[in-house]
Amino acid sequence: MPAIAVEPDCSQKTVRCWLHRFNRLGLQGLEDLGGQGRKRRRITEEERSRIISLVKTVPPGRLRWEPVGELWAFDESGPSE
């Protein structure tokens, strides 16, 4: 079993799991079962719009260069004085 685990670079436990599935189900046991794990949460259209608008804004505290060559940190009120 350790030699088998070296080739695909996985743990012996993973190899054992797949081997048991193969012994139980044959070649079909080697296929991905799908649907495993936590289900994806769908977001509402309102949440999606909010995310998109946030991505397009400059984060507070991010340093930016002014056209005159001065560096300033963006915040809600604009350039810092």
PyMOL Python script that loads the backbone (N, CA, C, O; Angstrom):
from pymol import cmd

cmd.read_pdbstr("""\
ATOM      1  N   MET A   1       0.821  -1.202   0.000  1.00  0.00           N
ATOM      2  CA  MET A   1       0.000   0.000   0.000  1.00  0.00           C
ATOM      3  C   MET A   1       0.865   1.266   0.000  1.00  0.00           C
ATOM      4  O   MET A   1       0.537   2.205  -0.724  1.00  0.00           O
ATOM      5  N   PRO A   2       1.959   1.336   0.782  1.00  0.00           N
ATOM      6  CA  PRO A   2       2.777   2.550   0.751  1.00  0.00           C
ATOM      7  C   PRO A   2       3.308   2.861  -0.640  1.00  0.00           C
ATOM      8  O   PRO A   2       3.388   4.029  -1.021  1.00  0.00           O
ATOM      9  N   ALA A   3       3.677   1.828  -1.413  1.00  0.00           N
ATOM     10  CA  ALA A   3       4.194   2.057  -2.764  1.00  0.00           C
ATOM     11  C   ALA A   3       3.121   2.644  -3.676  1.00  0.00           C
ATOM     12  O   ALA A   3       3.423   3.468  -4.540  1.00  0.00           O
ATOM     13  N   ILE A   4       1.882   2.229  -3.490  1.00  0.00           N
ATOM     14  CA  ILE A   4       0.779   2.759  -4.304  1.00  0.00           C
ATOM     15  C   ILE A   4       0.559   4.232  -3.980  1.00  0.00           C
ATOM     16  O   ILE A   4       0.274   5.024  -4.878  1.00  0.00           O
ATOM     17  N   ALA A   5       0.685   4.606  -2.723  1.00  0.00           N
ATOM     18  CA  ALA A   5       0.434   5.983  -2.299  1.00  0.00           C
ATOM     19  C   ALA A   5       1.498   6.950  -2.812  1.00  0.00           C
ATOM     20  O   ALA A   5       1.230   8.145  -2.933  1.00  0.00           O
ATOM     21  N   VAL A   6       2.703   6.456  -3.118  1.00  0.00           N
ATOM     22  CA  VAL A   6       3.780   7.328  -3.587  1.00  0.00           C
ATOM     23  C   VAL A   6       3.477   7.866  -4.977  1.00  0.00           C
ATOM     24  O   VAL A   6       3.679   9.052  -5.235  1.00  0.00           O
ATOM     25  N   GLU A   7       3.000   7.025  -5.866  1.00  0.00           N
ATOM     26  CA  GLU A   7       2.771   7.427  -7.263  1.00  0.00           C
ATOM     27  C   GLU A   7       1.803   8.603  -7.394  1.00  0.00           C
ATOM     28  O   GLU A   7       2.175   9.607  -8.003  1.00  0.00           O
ATOM     29  N   PRO A   8       0.576   8.533  -6.854  1.00  0.00           N
ATOM     30  CA  PRO A   8      -0.326   9.686  -6.984  1.00  0.00           C
ATOM     31  C   PRO A   8      -0.080  10.763  -5.926  1.00  0.00           C
ATOM     32  O   PRO A   8      -0.811  11.752  -5.872  1.00  0.00           O
ATOM     33  N   ASP A   9       0.948  10.580  -5.080  1.00  0.00           N
ATOM     34  CA  ASP A   9       1.292  11.532  -4.024  1.00  0.00           C
ATOM     35  C   ASP A   9       0.107  11.788  -3.095  1.00  0.00           C
ATOM     36  O   ASP A   9      -0.334  12.925  -2.928  1.00  0.00           O
ATOM     37  N   CYS A  10      -0.401  10.706  -2.491  1.00  0.00           N
ATOM     38  CA  CYS A  10      -1.491  10.827  -1.534  1.00  0.00           C
ATOM     39  C   CYS A  10      -1.209   9.923  -0.338  1.00  0.00           C
ATOM     40  O   CYS A  10      -0.246   9.156  -0.335  1.00  0.00           O
ATOM     41  N   SER A  11      -2.053  10.025   0.661  1.00  0.00           N
ATOM     42  CA  SER A  11      -1.833   9.257   1.882  1.00  0.00           C
ATOM     43  C   SER A  11      -2.269   7.801   1.709  1.00  0.00           C
ATOM     44  O   SER A  11      -3.045   7.469   0.813  1.00  0.00           O
ATOM     45  N   GLN A  12      -1.753   6.950   2.585  1.00  0.00           N
ATOM     46  CA  GLN A  12      -2.150   5.541   2.565  1.00  0.00           C
ATOM     47  C   GLN A  12      -3.635   5.402   2.891  1.00  0.00           C
ATOM     48  O   GLN A  12      -4.310   4.512   2.375  1.00  0.00           O
ATOM     49  N   LYS A  13      -4.135   6.287   3.748  1.00  0.00           N
ATOM     50  CA  LYS A  13      -5.557   6.251   4.107  1.00  0.00           C
ATOM     51  C   LYS A  13      -6.426   6.499   2.866  1.00  0.00           C
ATOM     52  O   LYS A  13      -7.444   5.834   2.675  1.00  0.00           O
ATOM     53  N   THR A  14      -6.021   7.452   2.031  1.00  0.00           N
ATOM     54  CA  THR A  14      -6.764   7.742   0.808  1.00  0.00           C
ATOM     55  C   THR A  14      -6.725   6.544  -0.135  1.00  0.00           C
ATOM     56  O   THR A  14      -7.745   6.182  -0.721  1.00  0.00           O
ATOM     57  N   VAL A  15      -5.556   5.929  -0.282  1.00  0.00           N
ATOM     58  CA  VAL A  15      -5.428   4.746  -1.144  1.00  0.00           C
ATOM     59  C   VAL A  15      -6.335   3.632  -0.640  1.00  0.00           C
ATOM     60  O   VAL A  15      -7.007   2.972  -1.433  1.00  0.00           O
ATOM     61  N   ARG A  16      -6.360   3.413   0.692  1.00  0.00           N
ATOM     62  CA  ARG A  16      -7.228   2.376   1.267  1.00  0.00           C
ATOM     63  C   ARG A  16      -8.699   2.647   0.946  1.00  0.00           C
ATOM     64  O   ARG A  16      -9.449   1.736   0.595  1.00  0.00           O
ATOM     65  N   CYS A  17      -9.097   3.914   1.071  1.00  0.00           N
ATOM     66  CA  CYS A  17     -10.493   4.292   0.796  1.00  0.00           C
ATOM     67  C   CYS A  17     -10.868   3.944  -0.640  1.00  0.00           C
ATOM     68  O   CYS A  17     -11.895   3.314  -0.889  1.00  0.00           O
ATOM     69  N   TRP A  18     -10.012   4.367  -1.594  1.00  0.00           N
ATOM     70  CA  TRP A  18     -10.293   4.086  -2.999  1.00  0.00           C
ATOM     71  C   TRP A  18     -10.237   2.588  -3.287  1.00  0.00           C
ATOM     72  O   TRP A  18     -11.032   2.089  -4.084  1.00  0.00           O
ATOM     73  N   LEU A  19      -9.320   1.865  -2.657  1.00  0.00           N
ATOM     74  CA  LEU A  19      -9.200   0.423  -2.860  1.00  0.00           C
ATOM     75  C   LEU A  19     -10.463  -0.296  -2.384  1.00  0.00           C
ATOM     76  O   LEU A  19     -10.955  -1.205  -3.051  1.00  0.00           O
ATOM     77  N   HIS A  20     -10.979   0.115  -1.233  1.00  0.00           N
ATOM     78  CA  HIS A  20     -12.218  -0.493  -0.721  1.00  0.00           C
ATOM     79  C   HIS A  20     -13.385  -0.199  -1.671  1.00  0.00           C
ATOM     80  O   HIS A  20     -14.207  -1.074  -1.942  1.00  0.00           O
ATOM     81  N   ARG A  21     -13.448   1.027  -2.168  1.00  0.00           N
ATOM     82  CA  ARG A  21     -14.527   1.364  -3.122  1.00  0.00           C
ATOM     83  C   ARG A  21     -14.411   0.525  -4.386  1.00  0.00           C
ATOM     84  O   ARG A  21     -15.415   0.049  -4.915  1.00  0.00           O
ATOM     85  N   PHE A  22     -13.164   0.341  -4.879  1.00  0.00           N
ATOM     86  CA  PHE A  22     -12.962  -0.473  -6.081  1.00  0.00           C
ATOM     87  C   PHE A  22     -13.369  -1.919  -5.825  1.00  0.00           C
ATOM     88  O   PHE A  22     -14.018  -2.541  -6.666  1.00  0.00           O
ATOM     89  N   ASN A  23     -12.989  -2.454  -4.665  1.00  0.00           N
ATOM     90  CA  ASN A  23     -13.344  -3.841  -4.340  1.00  0.00           C
ATOM     91  C   ASN A  23     -14.851  -4.014  -4.222  1.00  0.00           C
ATOM     92  O   ASN A  23     -15.389  -5.063  -4.578  1.00  0.00           O
ATOM     93  N   ARG A  24     -15.527  -2.996  -3.727  1.00  0.00           N
ATOM     94  CA  ARG A  24     -16.974  -3.067  -3.536  1.00  0.00           C
ATOM     95  C   ARG A  24     -17.745  -2.858  -4.844  1.00  0.00           C
ATOM     96  O   ARG A  24     -18.731  -3.548  -5.103  1.00  0.00           O
ATOM     97  N   LEU A  25     -17.287  -1.888  -5.676  1.00  0.00           N
ATOM     98  CA  LEU A  25     -18.083  -1.452  -6.826  1.00  0.00           C
ATOM     99  C   LEU A  25     -17.416  -1.653  -8.186  1.00  0.00           C
ATOM    100  O   LEU A  25     -18.015  -1.349  -9.217  1.00  0.00           O
ATOM    101  N   GLY A  26     -16.186  -2.159  -8.199  1.00  0.00           N
ATOM    102  CA  GLY A  26     -15.469  -2.331  -9.461  1.00  0.00           C
ATOM    103  C   GLY A  26     -15.027  -0.981 -10.011  1.00  0.00           C
ATOM    104  O   GLY A  26     -14.790  -0.043  -9.250  1.00  0.00           O
ATOM    105  N   LEU A  27     -14.916  -0.881 -11.352  1.00  0.00           N
ATOM    106  CA  LEU A  27     -14.456   0.361 -11.981  1.00  0.00           C
ATOM    107  C   LEU A  27     -15.360   1.547 -11.665  1.00  0.00           C
ATOM    108  O   LEU A  27     -14.888   2.680 -11.574  1.00  0.00           O
ATOM    109  N   GLN A  28     -16.651   1.293 -11.497  1.00  0.00           N
ATOM    110  CA  GLN A  28     -17.569   2.395 -11.169  1.00  0.00           C
ATOM    111  C   GLN A  28     -17.226   3.023  -9.818  1.00  0.00           C
ATOM    112  O   GLN A  28     -17.537   4.191  -9.584  1.00  0.00           O
ATOM    113  N   GLY A  29     -16.597   2.267  -8.937  1.00  0.00           N
ATOM    114  CA  GLY A  29     -16.189   2.789  -7.634  1.00  0.00           C
ATOM    115  C   GLY A  29     -15.086   3.823  -7.718  1.00  0.00           C
ATOM    116  O   GLY A  29     -14.847   4.563  -6.763  1.00  0.00           O
ATOM    117  N   LEU A  30     -14.401   3.879  -8.875  1.00  0.00           N
ATOM    118  CA  LEU A  30     -13.319   4.842  -9.053  1.00  0.00           C
ATOM    119  C   LEU A  30     -13.818   6.180  -9.595  1.00  0.00           C
ATOM    120  O   LEU A  30     -13.050   7.139  -9.674  1.00  0.00           O
ATOM    121  N   GLU A  31     -15.073   6.253  -9.962  1.00  0.00           N
ATOM    122  CA  GLU A  31     -15.638   7.511 -10.452  1.00  0.00           C
ATOM    123  C   GLU A  31     -15.942   8.445  -9.283  1.00  0.00           C
ATOM    124  O   GLU A  31     -16.211   8.006  -8.165  1.00  0.00           O
ATOM    125  N   ASP A  32     -15.893   9.723  -9.568  1.00  0.00           N
ATOM    126  CA  ASP A  32     -16.222  10.725  -8.563  1.00  0.00           C
ATOM    127  C   ASP A  32     -17.717  10.638  -8.268  1.00  0.00           C
ATOM    128  O   ASP A  32     -18.534  10.627  -9.189  1.00  0.00           O
ATOM    129  N   LEU A  33     -18.075  10.576  -6.992  1.00  0.00           N
ATOM    130  CA  LEU A  33     -19.484  10.459  -6.624  1.00  0.00           C
ATOM    131  C   LEU A  33     -20.234  11.774  -6.789  1.00  0.00           C
ATOM    132  O   LEU A  33     -21.443  11.770  -7.021  1.00  0.00           O
ATOM    133  N   GLY A  34     -19.534  12.895  -6.674  1.00  0.00           N
ATOM    134  CA  GLY A  34     -20.198  14.188  -6.787  1.00  0.00           C
ATOM    135  C   GLY A  34     -21.155  14.413  -5.626  1.00  0.00           C
ATOM    136  O   GLY A  34     -21.496  13.472  -4.910  1.00  0.00           O
ATOM    137  N   GLY A  35     -21.576  15.617  -5.440  1.00  0.00           N
ATOM    138  CA  GLY A  35     -22.555  15.937  -4.408  1.00  0.00           C
ATOM    139  C   GLY A  35     -22.035  15.796  -2.990  1.00  0.00           C
ATOM    140  O   GLY A  35     -22.814  15.840  -2.038  1.00  0.00           O
ATOM    141  N   GLN A  36     -20.739  15.629  -2.838  1.00  0.00           N
ATOM    142  CA  GLN A  36     -20.176  15.477  -1.507  1.00  0.00           C
ATOM    143  C   GLN A  36     -19.879  16.851  -0.911  1.00  0.00           C
ATOM    144  O   GLN A  36     -19.625  17.805  -1.648  1.00  0.00           O
ATOM    145  N   GLY A  37     -19.908  16.953   0.369  1.00  0.00           N
ATOM    146  CA  GLY A  37     -19.551  18.196   1.038  1.00  0.00           C
ATOM    147  C   GLY A  37     -20.723  19.141   1.202  1.00  0.00           C
ATOM    148  O   GLY A  37     -21.874  18.820   0.905  1.00  0.00           O
ATOM    149  N   ARG A  38     -20.383  20.304   1.683  1.00  0.00           N
ATOM    150  CA  ARG A  38     -21.380  21.325   1.998  1.00  0.00           C
ATOM    151  C   ARG A  38     -21.979  21.908   0.719  1.00  0.00           C
ATOM    152  O   ARG A  38     -21.259  22.176  -0.243  1.00  0.00           O
ATOM    153  N   LYS A  39     -23.281  22.101   0.711  1.00  0.00           N
ATOM    154  CA  LYS A  39     -23.964  22.679  -0.438  1.00  0.00           C
ATOM    155  C   LYS A  39     -23.663  24.166  -0.533  1.00  0.00           C
ATOM    156  O   LYS A  39     -23.560  24.860   0.478  1.00  0.00           O
ATOM    157  N   ARG A  40     -23.525  24.640  -1.751  1.00  0.00           N
ATOM    158  CA  ARG A  40     -23.248  26.042  -1.976  1.00  0.00           C
ATOM    159  C   ARG A  40     -24.474  26.880  -1.661  1.00  0.00           C
ATOM    160  O   ARG A  40     -25.588  26.534  -2.056  1.00  0.00           O
ATOM    161  N   ARG A  41     -24.272  27.992  -0.945  1.00  0.00           N
ATOM    162  CA  ARG A  41     -25.379  28.893  -0.623  1.00  0.00           C
ATOM    163  C   ARG A  41     -25.571  29.866  -1.771  1.00  0.00           C
ATOM    164  O   ARG A  41     -24.613  30.483  -2.238  1.00  0.00           O
ATOM    165  N   ARG A  42     -26.782  30.002  -2.217  1.00  0.00           N
ATOM    166  CA  ARG A  42     -27.095  30.948  -3.280  1.00  0.00           C
ATOM    167  C   ARG A  42     -27.265  32.326  -2.661  1.00  0.00           C
ATOM    168  O   ARG A  42     -27.834  32.466  -1.578  1.00  0.00           O
ATOM    169  N   ILE A  43     -26.769  33.339  -3.357  1.00  0.00           N
ATOM    170  CA  ILE A  43     -26.926  34.696  -2.853  1.00  0.00           C
ATOM    171  C   ILE A  43     -28.085  35.365  -3.577  1.00  0.00           C
ATOM    172  O   ILE A  43     -28.414  35.015  -4.711  1.00  0.00           O
ATOM    173  N   THR A  44     -28.689  36.321  -2.911  1.00  0.00           N
ATOM    174  CA  THR A  44     -29.806  37.042  -3.518  1.00  0.00           C
ATOM    175  C   THR A  44     -29.255  38.057  -4.511  1.00  0.00           C
ATOM    176  O   THR A  44     -28.063  38.363  -4.505  1.00  0.00           O
ATOM    177  N   GLU A  45     -30.124  38.569  -5.354  1.00  0.00           N
ATOM    178  CA  GLU A  45     -29.728  39.584  -6.328  1.00  0.00           C
ATOM    179  C   GLU A  45     -29.232  40.842  -5.617  1.00  0.00           C
ATOM    180  O   GLU A  45     -28.308  41.506  -6.088  1.00  0.00           O
ATOM    181  N   GLU A  46     -29.855  41.165  -4.477  1.00  0.00           N
ATOM    182  CA  GLU A  46     -29.439  42.330  -3.694  1.00  0.00           C
ATOM    183  C   GLU A  46     -28.016  42.136  -3.153  1.00  0.00           C
ATOM    184  O   GLU A  46     -27.197  43.053  -3.214  1.00  0.00           O
ATOM    185  N   GLU A  47     -27.725  40.933  -2.622  1.00  0.00           N
ATOM    186  CA  GLU A  47     -26.380  40.644  -2.124  1.00  0.00           C
ATOM    187  C   GLU A  47     -25.356  40.697  -3.253  1.00  0.00           C
ATOM    188  O   GLU A  47     -24.252  41.214  -3.080  1.00  0.00           O
ATOM    189  N   ARG A  48     -25.733  40.159  -4.405  1.00  0.00           N
ATOM    190  CA  ARG A  48     -24.841  40.170  -5.570  1.00  0.00           C
ATOM    191  C   ARG A  48     -24.520  41.595  -5.995  1.00  0.00           C
ATOM    192  O   ARG A  48     -23.363  41.909  -6.275  1.00  0.00           O
ATOM    193  N   SER A  49     -25.528  42.462  -6.048  1.00  0.00           N
ATOM    194  CA  SER A  49     -25.323  43.860  -6.426  1.00  0.00           C
ATOM    195  C   SER A  49     -24.419  44.567  -5.427  1.00  0.00           C
ATOM    196  O   SER A  49     -23.556  45.355  -5.812  1.00  0.00           O
ATOM    197  N   ARG A  50     -24.617  44.287  -4.153  1.00  0.00           N
ATOM    198  CA  ARG A  50     -23.796  44.905  -3.100  1.00  0.00           C
ATOM    199  C   ARG A  50     -22.336  44.487  -3.236  1.00  0.00           C
ATOM    200  O   ARG A  50     -21.435  45.315  -3.105  1.00  0.00           O
ATOM    201  N   ILE A  51     -22.106  43.214  -3.494  1.00  0.00           N
ATOM    202  CA  ILE A  51     -20.744  42.709  -3.665  1.00  0.00           C
ATOM    203  C   ILE A  51     -20.074  43.383  -4.859  1.00  0.00           C
ATOM    204  O   ILE A  51     -18.921  43.805  -4.770  1.00  0.00           O
ATOM    205  N   ILE A  52     -20.790  43.483  -5.966  1.00  0.00           N
ATOM    206  CA  ILE A  52     -20.240  44.111  -7.171  1.00  0.00           C
ATOM    207  C   ILE A  52     -19.898  45.571  -6.913  1.00  0.00           C
ATOM    208  O   ILE A  52     -18.850  46.047  -7.349  1.00  0.00           O
ATOM    209  N   SER A  53     -20.775  46.291  -6.204  1.00  0.00           N
ATOM    210  CA  SER A  53     -20.493  47.701  -5.924  1.00  0.00           C
ATOM    211  C   SER A  53     -19.290  47.854  -4.989  1.00  0.00           C
ATOM    212  O   SER A  53     -18.510  48.795  -5.135  1.00  0.00           O
ATOM    213  N   LEU A  54     -19.136  46.938  -4.031  1.00  0.00           N
ATOM    214  CA  LEU A  54     -17.984  46.992  -3.132  1.00  0.00           C
ATOM    215  C   LEU A  54     -16.676  46.726  -3.862  1.00  0.00           C
ATOM    216  O   LEU A  54     -15.655  47.346  -3.565  1.00  0.00           O
ATOM    217  N   VAL A  55     -16.708  45.808  -4.811  1.00  0.00           N
ATOM    218  CA  VAL A  55     -15.504  45.473  -5.567  1.00  0.00           C
ATOM    219  C   VAL A  55     -15.033  46.671  -6.388  1.00  0.00           C
ATOM    220  O   VAL A  55     -13.834  46.848  -6.600  1.00  0.00           O
ATOM    221  N   LYS A  56     -15.965  47.486  -6.845  1.00  0.00           N
ATOM    222  CA  LYS A  56     -15.620  48.631  -7.686  1.00  0.00           C
ATOM    223  C   LYS A  56     -15.130  49.843  -6.901  1.00  0.00           C
ATOM    224  O   LYS A  56     -14.644  50.799  -7.504  1.00  0.00           O
ATOM    225  N   THR A  57     -15.244  49.830  -5.568  1.00  0.00           N
ATOM    226  CA  THR A  57     -14.824  50.972  -4.768  1.00  0.00           C
ATOM    227  C   THR A  57     -13.386  50.795  -4.278  1.00  0.00           C
ATOM    228  O   THR A  57     -12.872  49.678  -4.216  1.00  0.00           O
ATOM    229  N   VAL A  58     -12.749  51.911  -3.934  1.00  0.00           N
ATOM    230  CA  VAL A  58     -11.400  51.883  -3.388  1.00  0.00           C
ATOM    231  C   VAL A  58     -11.509  51.579  -1.894  1.00  0.00           C
ATOM    232  O   VAL A  58     -12.261  52.251  -1.189  1.00  0.00           O
ATOM    233  N   PRO A  59     -10.777  50.583  -1.400  1.00  0.00           N
ATOM    234  CA  PRO A  59     -10.861  50.238   0.017  1.00  0.00           C
ATOM    235  C   PRO A  59     -10.316  51.354   0.905  1.00  0.00           C
ATOM    236  O   PRO A  59      -9.343  52.011   0.535  1.00  0.00           O
ATOM    237  N   PRO A  60     -10.926  51.580   2.070  1.00  0.00           N
ATOM    238  CA  PRO A  60     -10.413  52.589   2.999  1.00  0.00           C
ATOM    239  C   PRO A  60      -8.978  52.252   3.411  1.00  0.00           C
ATOM    240  O   PRO A  60      -8.640  51.094   3.657  1.00  0.00           O
ATOM    241  N   GLY A  61      -8.143  53.294   3.481  1.00  0.00           N
ATOM    242  CA  GLY A  61      -6.767  53.103   3.901  1.00  0.00           C
ATOM    243  C   GLY A  61      -5.815  52.733   2.783  1.00  0.00           C
ATOM    244  O   GLY A  61      -4.608  52.661   3.010  1.00  0.00           O
ATOM    245  N   ARG A  62      -6.319  52.495   1.584  1.00  0.00           N
ATOM    246  CA  ARG A  62      -5.446  52.139   0.465  1.00  0.00           C
ATOM    247  C   ARG A  62      -4.698  53.386  -0.009  1.00  0.00           C
ATOM    248  O   ARG A  62      -5.296  54.443  -0.211  1.00  0.00           O
ATOM    249  N   LEU A  63      -3.404  53.247  -0.181  1.00  0.00           N
ATOM    250  CA  LEU A  63      -2.591  54.366  -0.632  1.00  0.00           C
ATOM    251  C   LEU A  63      -2.773  54.573  -2.134  1.00  0.00           C
ATOM    252  O   LEU A  63      -2.792  53.617  -2.909  1.00  0.00           O
ATOM    253  N   ARG A  64      -2.906  55.846  -2.530  1.00  0.00           N
ATOM    254  CA  ARG A  64      -3.055  56.190  -3.946  1.00  0.00           C
ATOM    255  C   ARG A  64      -2.188  57.404  -4.251  1.00  0.00           C
ATOM    256  O   ARG A  64      -1.922  58.234  -3.382  1.00  0.00           O
ATOM    257  N   TRP A  65      -1.761  57.488  -5.480  1.00  0.00           N
ATOM    258  CA  TRP A  65      -1.000  58.644  -5.924  1.00  0.00           C
ATOM    259  C   TRP A  65      -1.951  59.658  -6.529  1.00  0.00           C
ATOM    260  O   TRP A  65      -2.790  59.313  -7.361  1.00  0.00           O
ATOM    261  N   GLU A  66      -1.822  60.895  -6.115  1.00  0.00           N
ATOM    262  CA  GLU A  66      -2.577  62.003  -6.694  1.00  0.00           C
ATOM    263  C   GLU A  66      -1.925  62.384  -8.018  1.00  0.00           C
ATOM    264  O   GLU A  66      -0.737  62.124  -8.207  1.00  0.00           O
ATOM    265  N   PRO A  67      -2.674  62.997  -8.943  1.00  0.00           N
ATOM    266  CA  PRO A  67      -2.080  63.422 -10.217  1.00  0.00           C
ATOM    267  C   PRO A  67      -0.873  64.356 -10.025  1.00  0.00           C
ATOM    268  O   PRO A  67       0.001  64.407 -10.890  1.00  0.00           O
ATOM    269  N   VAL A  68      -0.813  65.084  -8.919  1.00  0.00           N
ATOM    270  CA  VAL A  68       0.310  65.997  -8.672  1.00  0.00           C
ATOM    271  C   VAL A  68       1.502  65.270  -8.067  1.00  0.00           C
ATOM    272  O   VAL A  68       2.517  65.895  -7.759  1.00  0.00           O
ATOM    273  N   GLY A  69       1.392  63.949  -7.893  1.00  0.00           N
ATOM    274  CA  GLY A  69       2.506  63.156  -7.392  1.00  0.00           C
ATOM    275  C   GLY A  69       2.532  62.962  -5.890  1.00  0.00           C
ATOM    276  O   GLY A  69       3.504  62.422  -5.362  1.00  0.00           O
ATOM    277  N   GLU A  70       1.491  63.388  -5.183  1.00  0.00           N
ATOM    278  CA  GLU A  70       1.429  63.193  -3.735  1.00  0.00           C
ATOM    279  C   GLU A  70       0.714  61.891  -3.413  1.00  0.00           C
ATOM    280  O   GLU A  70      -0.222  61.490  -4.105  1.00  0.00           O
ATOM    281  N   LEU A  71       1.168  61.244  -2.360  1.00  0.00           N
ATOM    282  CA  LEU A  71       0.581  59.990  -1.905  1.00  0.00           C
ATOM    283  C   LEU A  71      -0.418  60.277  -0.795  1.00  0.00           C
ATOM    284  O   LEU A  71      -0.121  61.040   0.124  1.00  0.00           O
ATOM    285  N   TRP A  72      -1.600  59.672  -0.871  1.00  0.00           N
ATOM    286  CA  TRP A  72      -2.605  59.862   0.172  1.00  0.00           C
ATOM    287  C   TRP A  72      -3.381  58.579   0.395  1.00  0.00           C
ATOM    288  O   TRP A  72      -3.438  57.717  -0.482  1.00  0.00           O
ATOM    289  N   ALA A  73      -3.983  58.456   1.581  1.00  0.00           N
ATOM    290  CA  ALA A  73      -4.784  57.275   1.911  1.00  0.00           C
ATOM    291  C   ALA A  73      -6.256  57.623   1.746  1.00  0.00           C
ATOM    292  O   ALA A  73      -6.738  58.613   2.296  1.00  0.00           O
ATOM    293  N   PHE A  74      -6.952  56.809   0.991  1.00  0.00           N
ATOM    294  CA  PHE A  74      -8.373  57.029   0.763  1.00  0.00           C
ATOM    295  C   PHE A  74      -9.173  56.660   2.001  1.00  0.00           C
ATOM    296  O   PHE A  74      -8.929  55.624   2.620  1.00  0.00           O
ATOM    297  N   ASP A  75     -10.119  57.500   2.358  1.00  0.00           N
ATOM    298  CA  ASP A  75     -11.107  57.149   3.382  1.00  0.00           C
ATOM    299  C   ASP A  75     -12.437  57.728   2.918  1.00  0.00           C
ATOM    300  O   ASP A  75     -12.519  58.306   1.834  1.00  0.00           O
ATOM    301  N   GLU A  76     -13.456  57.580   3.715  1.00  0.00           N
ATOM    302  CA  GLU A  76     -14.783  58.008   3.306  1.00  0.00           C
ATOM    303  C   GLU A  76     -14.870  59.493   2.977  1.00  0.00           C
ATOM    304  O   GLU A  76     -15.703  59.889   2.161  1.00  0.00           O
ATOM    305  N   SER A  77     -14.029  60.327   3.593  1.00  0.00           N
ATOM    306  CA  SER A  77     -14.120  61.769   3.371  1.00  0.00           C
ATOM    307  C   SER A  77     -13.188  62.252   2.261  1.00  0.00           C
ATOM    308  O   SER A  77     -13.197  63.437   1.930  1.00  0.00           O
ATOM    309  N   GLY A  78     -12.380  61.355   1.677  1.00  0.00           N
ATOM    310  CA  GLY A  78     -11.492  61.761   0.606  1.00  0.00           C
ATOM    311  C   GLY A  78     -10.052  61.758   1.068  1.00  0.00           C
ATOM    312  O   GLY A  78      -9.712  61.090   2.045  1.00  0.00           O
ATOM    313  N   PRO A  79      -9.176  62.518   0.355  1.00  0.00           N
ATOM    314  CA  PRO A  79      -7.738  62.514   0.711  1.00  0.00           C
ATOM    315  C   PRO A  79      -7.514  63.029   2.121  1.00  0.00           C
ATOM    316  O   PRO A  79      -8.207  63.933   2.587  1.00  0.00           O
ATOM    317  N   SER A  80      -6.526  62.432   2.797  1.00  0.00           N
ATOM    318  CA  SER A  80      -6.204  62.886   4.149  1.00  0.00           C
ATOM    319  C   SER A  80      -5.398  64.158   4.078  1.00  0.00           C
ATOM    320  O   SER A  80      -4.603  64.353   3.158  1.00  0.00           O
ATOM    321  N   GLU A  81      -5.601  65.012   5.038  1.00  0.00           N
ATOM    322  CA  GLU A  81      -4.926  66.320   5.052  1.00  0.00           C
ATOM    323  C   GLU A  81      -3.749  66.268   5.989  1.00  0.00           C
ATOM    324  O   GLU A  81      -3.043  67.263   6.150  1.00  0.00           O
TER     325      GLU A  81
END
""", "prot")
cmd.dss("prot")
cmd.show_as("cartoon", "prot")
cmd.util.cbc("prot")
cmd.orient("prot")
